[in-house]
């Protein structure tokens, strides 16, 4: 029904018994008052942009929107349509753009601003959940990356900055394998940042791995091993016992460092390294020689680290420990991993079969052998580690542990 709408009419118009009553304003083209059976009243505006399809905009309910408001809105839409503009659509796009801008601002406020902020977030949100040795990643960032690039704005980070960092680590500080570790961890962290749209590209992606890996064939001589053992003797526990356990067992550095008393069965003289805590991902039984049992003593405390300073956390001063051993022993250019290689080589020199050595060191075995052969070779491993322990006692001059050892000289 077409009718010149007035405030009085809009206020008093009766509700239809059923359906919906529509009153078309005779004064402003396109404006309609819609009345529902439940008494609700709302405004609707029909319009058609030039050469466009007829459209409708719901303007709101009466009395929140007055007749005057509805007429002004209808006139604005009609005027814009005459200029080929779909005013409601333009306003929707504007609101969407504003909302998108606010969302981007919100995200920007929560984004890490600096390289240091990113590395902290990466360690906290990703490494702690997905990396068994996440503390190593954290230490790499703290020691090598954050001092040089921590305050750099993430948006300003360039490939040249990372190349300069690696050059400094390699040429000025003399690092070798650690240089590539820094590179790989930065590539991973920046890839993680790209997935979260903190960055568009990874400035480290094109940086090639450097061919500077440290030599992996270092075996300590008897004199060197003796000097390191005696240097360890000058230390207090847990440093002294930790170094000697590395030498006597030949196990990996962190596997020994994080040993807990709940893993040690002194009655059976066996240390069981759980699958979750070793590289082989399988339970690994390491027989304890008499020398190791003496070293450990009987100070069992369930779930407490064997090598600890505060009684809560595993020993953590390896860098300082290495510096002291270097100084006290006078031996240079060696690593803690060389102790493991030296144990392997030493057992081979004592005619321990290679298969037994591999089992002592928990090296990977063939898939079929691992599936079908469940024998633990505990006796064989015990004999091998006992022979190695006695050999160490002979080398370092401990007559108590070397009573049954006779050194074979070349040509004898």
C-alpha positions in Angstrom: 0.0 0.0 0.0 1.4 3.4 -1.0 0.9 6.1 1.6 2.5 9.3 2.7 4.0 8.2 5.9 3.8 10.5 9.0 5.1 10.1 12.5 1.6 9.7 13.8 0.7 7.0 11.3 3.9 5.1 12.0 3.3 5.2 15.7 -0.3 4.1 15.6 -0.6 1.8 12.7 -2.3 -1.4 13.7 -0.7 -4.9 13.3 -2.2 -7.2 10.6 -4.1 -10.3 11.7 -1.8 -12.4 9.7 1.0 -12.0 7.2 2.9 -8.7 7.0 1.6 -5.3 6.1 3.9 -3.2 3.8 3.4 0.6 3.5 5.3 2.4 0.7 6.2 6.0 1.4 4.7 8.3 -1.2 7.2 11.1 -0.3 10.6 9.3 -0.6 10.7 6.6 -3.3 12.0 3.2 -2.2 11.2 3.6 1.5 8.9 1.0 3.0 7.5 0.4 6.5 6.9 -3.2 7.3 4.6 -4.2 10.1 4.4 -7.8 11.5 1.5 -9.5 13.3 3.3 -9.3 16.6 3.5 -5.5 16.3 7.2 -5.2 15.2 7.9 -2.4 12.8 11.0 -2.1 10.6 12.3 -0.1 7.7 13.3 -1.4 4.3 14.8 0.6 1.4 14.6 -0.6 -2.2 17.0 0.9 -4.7 18.7 0.2 -8.0 22.1 1.5 -9.0 22.3 2.6 -12.6 22.4 -0.4 -14.9 22.3 -2.6 -11.9 19.9 -5.1 -10.3 17.2 -4.0 -7.9 18.4 -4.4 -4.3 17.0 -4.0 -0.8 18.6 -2.8 2.4 17.0 -3.4 5.9 17.6 -0.2 7.8 16.5 -1.2 11.3 13.5 -1.2 13.6 11.1 1.5 14.6 11.2 3.5 17.0 15.0 3.0 17.3 15.1 4.3 13.7 12.7 7.2 13.2 10.8 8.1 10.1 13.2 11.1 9.5 16.2 8.7 9.9 14.7 6.3 7.4 14.0 9.1 4.8 17.5 10.5 5.1 19.0 7.1 4.6 16.7 6.4 1.6 17.6 9.7 0.0 21.4 9.1 0.5 21.1 5.6 -1.1 19.1 7.0 -4.0 21.6 9.9 -4.6 24.5 7.5 -4.6 22.7 5.1 -7.0 22.2 8.0 -9.4 26.0 8.3 -9.4 26.5 4.6 -10.2 27.4 3.9 -6.5 25.9 1.1 -4.4 26.2 2.9 -1.1 25.3 -0.1 1.2 27.8 -2.3 -0.6 30.5 0.3 -0.3 29.8 0.7 3.4 30.0 -3.1 3.9 33.4 -3.2 2.1 34.6 -0.3 4.2 33.6 -2.0 7.4 35.3 -5.2 6.3 38.4 -3.3 5.5 38.3 -1.6 8.9 37.8 -4.9 10.7 40.6 -6.5 8.7 42.9 -3.5 9.6 42.0 -3.9 13.3 42.7 -7.6 13.1 46.1 -7.0 11.5 46.8 -4.4 14.2 45.9 -6.9 16.9 48.1 -9.6 15.3 50.9 -7.1 14.9 50.7 -6.2 18.6 51.1 -9.9 19.5 53.8 -10.6 17.0 57.4 -10.8 18.2 59.1 -7.5 17.3 62.8 -8.5 17.6 64.8 -11.6 16.7 65.2 -12.3 20.4 61.4 -12.2 20.9 60.9 -14.6 18.1 63.5 -17.1 19.5 61.9 -17.0 22.9 58.5 -17.7 21.5 59.8 -20.4 19.2 61.5 -22.2 22.1 58.5 -21.8 24.4 55.7 -22.7 21.9 57.5 -25.3 19.7 60.8 -26.6 21.1 59.5 -27.4 24.6 56.7 -29.5 23.1 58.4 -31.2 20.1 62.1 -31.5 21.0 63.4 -33.9 23.5 66.6 -31.8 24.0 65.0 -28.4 23.6 67.4 -27.0 26.2 70.2 -27.4 23.7 68.4 -25.3 21.2 67.7 -22.7 23.8 71.4 -22.6 24.8 72.5 -22.2 21.1 70.2 -19.1 20.8 71.3 -17.7 24.2 75.0 -18.2 23.6 75.4 -17.4 19.9 72.4 -15.7 18.3 70.8 -13.4 20.8 74.0 -11.5 21.8 74.6 -10.6 18.2 71.1 -10.3 16.7 68.6 -10.4 19.7 67.7 -6.7 19.5 67.4 -6.6 15.7 63.9 -5.9 14.5 62.5 -9.0 12.9 61.4 -7.0 9.9 64.9 -5.7 9.4 66.6 -9.1 9.6 68.6 -9.8 6.4 70.5 -12.8 5.0 73.7 -10.8 5.3 73.2 -10.5 9.1 73.1 -14.2 9.5 76.1 -14.8 7.2 78.0 -12.2 9.3 77.0 -14.1 12.4 78.2 -17.5 11.1 81.5 -15.9 9.8 82.1 -14.5 13.2 81.5 -17.8 14.9 83.7 -19.7 12.4 86.6 -17.2 11.8 86.8 -15.1 15.0 85.6 -17.5 17.6 87.0 -20.7 16.0 83.8 -22.8 16.2 83.4 -25.7 13.9 80.4 -28.0 14.1 78.6 -25.4 16.2 78.4 -23.1 13.2 76.2 -25.4 11.3 74.1 -26.1 14.4 73.4 -22.4 14.7 72.5 -22.2 11.0 70.1 -25.2 11.1 68.4 -23.9 14.3 67.9 -20.4 12.7 66.5 -21.9 9.5 64.0 -23.9 11.6 63.0 -21.0 13.8 62.5 -18.7 10.8 60.5 -21.3 8.9 58.3 -21.5 12.0 57.9 -17.7 11.9 56.8 -17.9 8.3 54.1 -20.4 9.1 52.7 -17.9 11.6 53.0 -15.0 9.1 55.6 -13.2 11.3 57.7 -13.1 8.1 57.1 -13.4 4.4 60.4 -15.1 3.5 63.2 -16.9 5.4 66.4 -14.9 5.1 68.4 -18.0 6.2 66.9 -20.4 3.6 69.6 -19.8 0.9 72.5 -20.0 3.4 74.3 -23.2 2.6 75.7 -25.6 5.2 79.4 -25.1 5.8 81.8 -27.9 5.2 83.6 -27.5 8.6 82.4 -30.4 10.6 84.9 -31.4 13.3 86.8 -34.6 12.7 85.1 -37.7 14.0 88.2 -39.9 14.2 89.9 -38.6 17.4 90.9 -41.4 19.8 92.7 -40.4 23.0 96.0 -42.0 23.6 96.9 -43.7 26.9 98.8 -40.7 28.0 95.9 -38.4 27.1 93.3 -40.6 28.8 95.5 -40.8 31.9 95.9 -37.0 32.0 92.2 -36.4 31.7 91.4 -39.0 34.4 93.9 -37.4 36.8 92.5 -34.0 36.0 89.1 -35.3 37.0 90.6 -36.6 40.2 91.4 -33.0 41.1 87.7 -32.1 40.9 84.9 -32.4 43.5 81.8 -34.5 42.9 79.6 -34.6 40.9 82.2 -33.4 38.3 84.7 -36.0 39.1 82.2 -38.9 39.0 80.6 -37.6 35.8 83.8 -37.6 33.8 84.8 -41.0 35.0 81.4 -42.5 34.2 81.7 -41.1 30.6 85.1 -42.9 30.4 84.1 -46.2 32.1 80.7 -46.7 30.4 81.2 -45.2 26.9 77.6 -44.0 26.9 76.5 -40.7 25.3 77.2 -37.5 27.1 73.6 -36.4 28.0 72.5 -40.0 28.6 75.0 -40.2 31.4 74.5 -36.6 32.6 70.8 -37.1 33.1 71.0 -40.5 34.8 68.6 -40.9 37.7 68.8 -43.2 40.7 65.5 -44.9 39.7 67.4 -46.2 36.6 70.1 -47.8 38.6 69.7 -51.3 40.1 72.7 -51.7 42.5 71.7 -55.3 43.4 71.9 -56.4 39.8 74.7 -54.0 39.0 72.8 -52.7 36.0 71.8 -49.2 34.8 68.7 -49.3 32.6 68.6 -46.4 30.2 64.9 -46.0 29.2 63.8 -45.8 25.6 62.5 -42.3 26.0 65.9 -41.1 27.0 68.3 -42.6 24.5 69.0 -42.2 20.8 68.2 -45.8 20.0 64.6 -45.4 21.3 64.7 -48.8 23.1 65.5 -49.8 26.7 69.2 -50.2 27.0 70.8 -52.2 29.9 74.4 -51.2 30.8 76.2 -53.5 33.2 78.1 -51.7 36.0 81.6 -52.8 36.6 83.0 -52.9 40.2 84.8 -49.7 39.5 81.5 -48.0 38.5 79.7 -49.4 41.6 82.5 -48.0 43.8 82.1 -44.7 41.9 78.4 -44.5 42.5 78.4 -45.7 46.1 75.1 -46.3 47.8 73.3 -42.9 48.0 70.1 -43.9 46.2 67.3 -41.4 46.0 64.4 -42.3 43.7 63.9 -40.0 40.7 66.8 -37.7 41.8 69.6 -37.2 39.2 72.8 -39.1 40.1 75.0 -36.2 38.9 73.5 -33.1 40.4 74.5 -30.0 42.3 71.2 -28.9 43.8 69.6 -32.3 44.2 66.9 -31.4 41.6 68.4 -30.8 38.1 71.1 -32.8 36.2 74.6 -31.4 36.2 74.7 -28.4 33.8 78.2 -27.0 33.9 79.8 -28.9 31.0 81.4 -25.9 29.3 83.2 -24.8 32.4 84.0 -28.5 33.2 85.7 -28.9 29.8 87.7 -25.7 30.3 89.0 -27.0 33.6 89.9 -30.4 32.3 91.7 -28.8 29.3 93.7 -26.6 31.7 94.5 -29.3 34.3 95.3 -32.1 31.8 97.1 -30.0 29.2 95.2 -31.9 26.5 93.7 -29.8 23.7 91.5 -30.4 20.7 89.4 -33.1 22.2 85.7 -33.4 22.9 83.6 -35.3 25.4 82.3 -37.5 22.5 85.9 -38.6 21.9 85.7 -40.5 25.3 82.9 -42.6 23.7 85.0 -43.3 20.6 88.0 -44.1 22.7 86.0 -46.6 24.8 84.8 -48.3 21.5 88.4 -48.4 20.1 89.8 -49.6 23.4 87.4 -52.5 23.7 88.2 -53.5 20.2 91.9 -53.5 21.1 91.0 -55.9 24.0 89.5 -58.3 21.4 85.9 -57.6 22.3 83.7 -58.6 19.3 82.4 -55.7 17.3 78.8 -56.9 17.8 79.2 -56.7 21.5 80.8 -53.3 21.3 77.9 -52.0 19.3 75.5 -53.4 21.9 77.4 -51.8 24.7 77.2 -48.4 22.9 73.6 -49.0 21.9 74.3 -48.6 18.2 71.5 -49.2 15.8 71.0 -52.8 14.6 69.4 -54.2 11.5 65.6 -54.1 11.5 65.3 -57.9 11.4 67.8 -58.4 14.2 66.1 -55.9 16.4 62.7 -57.5 15.8 63.5 -61.2 16.2 66.6 -61.3 18.5 65.4 -60.1 21.9 68.4 -61.4 23.8 70.0 -58.6 25.8 73.6 -59.9 25.7 74.0 -58.7 29.3 76.8 -61.2 30.2 78.7 -60.3 27.1 78.3 -56.6 27.7 79.4 -57.0 31.3 82.5 -58.8 30.3 83.4 -56.1 27.8 82.9 -53.3 30.3 84.8 -55.1 33.0 87.7 -55.6 30.6 87.6 -51.9 29.7 87.4 -50.9 33.3 90.4 -53.0 34.2 92.3 -51.6 31.2 91.5 -48.0 32.4 92.8 -48.9 35.8 96.0 -50.1 34.3 96.3 -46.9 32.2 95.8 -44.5 35.1 97.9 -46.6 37.5 95.3 -47.9 39.8 96.7 -51.2 40.9 93.5 -52.2 42.7 91.6 -52.3 39.5 94.4 -53.7 37.3 95.4 -56.8 39.1 94.5 -59.1 36.2 95.6 -56.8 33.4 98.9 -57.4 31.5 99.8 -54.9 28.9 100.8 -56.5 25.6 103.6 -54.7 23.9 104.3 -54.7 20.2 106.6 -57.6 19.2 106.1 -59.4 22.5 
